[in-house]
């Protein structure tokens, strides 16, 4: 990232925006589903077909891999190597 650019924060993302988040085991699709001034709710897709919600601070910095936004995780793995398998038929 260039020093002249301002960092992108989660609070700037509109409702419906998609990003990647790290679960305990793997990386998953997520979508911004609710916004307030302090917190953002993110709906995360589960490989079994369900969803669950996470609440994150609105000032949380978002990182990009090319044009794909993701939340930084504590685990050092790369999302492309440990992405959740949603439907093995495809």
Backbone torsions as a table, in degrees:
resi	resn	phi	psi	omega
1	UNK	NA	137.8	178.4
2	UNK	-73.7	143.0	-178.1
3	UNK	-65.4	-23.6	-179.8
4	UNK	-77.0	-17.3	179.3
5	UNK	-80.4	144.5	174.0
6	UNK	-86.9	142.7	-179.3
7	UNK	-67.2	145.9	178.1
8	UNK	-83.4	133.5	179.0
9	UNK	-115.5	158.4	-176.9
10	UNK	-61.3	-32.9	-180.0
11	UNK	-65.1	-19.3	178.4
12	UNK	-82.9	-13.5	-178.9
13	UNK	-77.4	136.7	178.9
14	UNK	-77.3	161.0	174.2
15	UNK	-61.4	133.3	-177.7
16	UNK	99.5	-10.0	179.8
17	UNK	-71.0	137.4	-178.6
18	UNK	-99.2	149.1	177.6
19	UNK	-156.7	176.0	178.5
20	UNK	-109.1	140.4	175.5
21	UNK	-131.5	156.3	-179.5
22	UNK	-98.6	123.7	172.8
23	UNK	-90.2	-168.9	179.0
24	UNK	-64.7	-32.8	-174.7
25	UNK	-106.9	-35.4	-172.2
26	UNK	-155.6	178.0	177.0
27	UNK	-88.2	144.3	-177.0
28	UNK	-139.4	158.6	172.7
29	UNK	-69.8	147.8	175.3
30	UNK	-147.6	162.3	178.5
31	UNK	-141.2	141.1	175.5
32	UNK	-71.0	121.4	-175.0
33	UNK	-116.4	-18.1	179.3
34	UNK	-154.7	141.1	-178.6
35	UNK	-128.3	142.0	167.4
36	UNK	-135.4	-179.4	-179.4
37	UNK	-68.0	-31.9	-175.1
38	UNK	-102.6	-33.4	-174.3
39	UNK	-131.3	154.1	176.2
40	UNK	-122.2	131.9	174.9
41	UNK	-96.5	134.1	-178.1
42	UNK	-121.5	127.5	175.2
43	UNK	-92.3	123.4	-177.1
44	UNK	-107.6	132.9	-179.7
45	UNK	-82.4	134.4	177.6
46	UNK	-99.2	144.9	179.4
47	UNK	-60.6	-22.9	179.3
48	UNK	-84.1	0.4	175.3
49	UNK	107.4	-11.9	179.0
50	UNK	-88.8	179.7	174.1
51	UNK	-136.7	157.7	172.3
52	UNK	-140.6	161.6	-175.8
53	UNK	-111.6	145.5	173.4
54	UNK	-121.9	146.2	175.9
55	UNK	-112.8	125.5	-179.0
56	UNK	-128.9	153.0	178.4
57	UNK	-64.0	145.1	-178.4
58	UNK	-67.8	-22.9	-178.7
59	UNK	-93.5	15.3	178.3
60	UNK	-69.6	130.6	-177.6
61	UNK	-75.0	138.9	178.8
62	UNK	-104.8	137.8	177.7
63	UNK	-110.0	159.9	-177.4
64	UNK	-127.7	140.3	169.0
65	UNK	-112.6	94.5	-169.7
66	UNK	71.3	-115.0	177.7
67	UNK	-108.8	8.4	-177.3
68	UNK	-95.2	116.0	179.7
69	UNK	-80.8	145.8	177.1
70	UNK	-151.5	155.2	174.0
71	UNK	-88.0	135.4	179.0
72	UNK	-65.4	137.0	-178.2
73	UNK	-114.5	160.1	177.2
74	UNK	-71.2	-30.8	-178.9
75	UNK	-73.2	141.9	-175.4
76	UNK	-84.3	2.7	-175.8
77	UNK	-73.9	158.1	179.1
78	UNK	-91.8	138.1	-174.2
79	UNK	-62.5	-30.7	-179.3
80	UNK	-68.5	-24.6	-179.2
81	UNK	-91.0	-20.5	-175.4
82	UNK	-132.0	46.0	-179.7
83	UNK	-87.9	140.3	-177.8
84	UNK	-63.9	138.6	177.4
85	UNK	-90.7	114.9	-176.2
86	UNK	-90.2	-42.1	-179.2
87	UNK	-147.1	109.7	-173.8
88	UNK	-72.9	-11.9	179.3
89	UNK	-69.5	-23.5	-177.3
90	UNK	-91.9	NA	NA
